[in-house]
């Protein structure tokens, strides 16, 4: 079974909450990434900012990205997965939450990030995971129906 740590990008890029959106956008552009993880002074992940957040919450509203800090637009509380989480569960979490990036943790430590393109890049292996997910969902539905019976 493929796990989160098998497909994650290690060492995700982080920023502090007081960093400007302009600086975060520059960091994302330089690193060719679609998100940055916001960490507190102790390095604990507290939120995420994506390129979509910058477009929707800053650019589309005509705000000055040099004057808005990432804490103001970050998605929080942070939805994350453990490094040992099976990929089908990762997909389920991302779909249910409507997110395209999910940080990966080992205990209290941020170790990676999974973007939707990491899942797509799995190719044929993802279809196996999706089949497992579909089977599990059908079984759950069947059990709910028989329970209500």
N, C-alpha and C positions, 0 to 999 in steps of 0.2 A: 504494500500500500504506500502510495506517495504521501509524504507529510509536508507540512508547511516549510520546514527547514530545507527540504529537498529542492524547492523551487524559488525560495525567497532570494532577494538581492540583499547580501549582507551589508552591515555597516551603513544604515540609512542616514541621509543627511539631516541634521537637526539645526534648529534655530531657537533662540531665547524668545520669550513672550514679548519683550519690548522691541524686538527687531522690526524695522519698517517693512511694510508690504513690498515696497520697491526693492529693498535689499533681498528679501525672500525670493522675489521674482527673478532677480539677477542670479542668485544662487541656483535656482531651478534651471534657468536657461544655460548657465555655464556647465552644469552637470547633466544636462539633457534628461531631466526628470520631471515628473508631473506633480510631485508633492514634497513637502518637508514636514518633519515631525517637530512639534513644539515641545521643548523640555524645560523643566523648572531649573532653579539654580543648582539642585543636586543631580541634575541629569535625568530625572524621572519624566517619562513622556506624559504630557497633559493634554495634547491636542494635535491636530493635523491641519495643514493648509494645503489645498490643491490649486492647480491652475484654474480650475472651475470656480473655486471660492474667490479667487482674485478677480476673475471676470464678472461674476455675479454680484459680489459684495462690495467691490471697489470701483472697477472700471465702468460698469453699467450704471452705477449711481453717481458717477461724476466726481468721486472722491479723489483726493490727492494721495497716491500710494506712498509718497514720502512722509505724509503726516498721519497715516493710519498704521498702527502696529498690528502684528500678526495675532496677538491675543484677542483683538477685537473681532477678527473674522474666522478664527480657527474653529473647527468642529470639535466639540468637547461635550460630554466625556468621550474619551478615546475608545473606539471599538478596536479590539486587538485579538489575536489568536496566540496560543502557545506554539512553540516550535514543533511539538509533537502532534499537533492537530492534523488529522487526515485531510487530504485535499478536498474530498467531497464535503466535509464539514465546513472548510474554509469557503467553498463556493456557496454553500447554504447561508452562511453568515453574511457574506457580501451581498447576495441577492436579497435577503430579508431586510438588511439595513440600507440597501440602495447605495452601496459605496463601491468605489473603483480601486481603492488602495486600503490595505490592512496591514498595520504594523505586526511584527512577530516578536514575541517575548519569550525569554527563558527565565522563569521566576520573575524577578523584579527588573531584569536587564533587557533592554531593547537590543535585539540581535539582527533584525532584518525587516524587510517590507515586501509585501506581495502586491503587485499591480495587476489589473485585469489582463494585460498583455502577457504576463508571466504564465497565467493559466492557459491562455490561448496558445502560447508557444509549446505547450505540452503535446499538442497535436493528437495523435491516436490515443495516447494514454489518458487524455481527458475524457474521451468518449467512454472509456471503461468506468472512470469515476462518476460520470454523469449517469451511466446505466445503473450503477450501485445506488446513487442518490434517488433516481426515479423509482427503483424497486423499493427502497426504504420508505419513500413518500406514499407509494401505493399501499404498502403494508400498514403504514400508520393510518391511512384513510380507512382501510378495511377494518382495522381494529376499532377505530372510533365508531364506525357504523355498527359493528357487531356488539359493541359495548352499550350503545343507545338502544339496541335491539328490540 
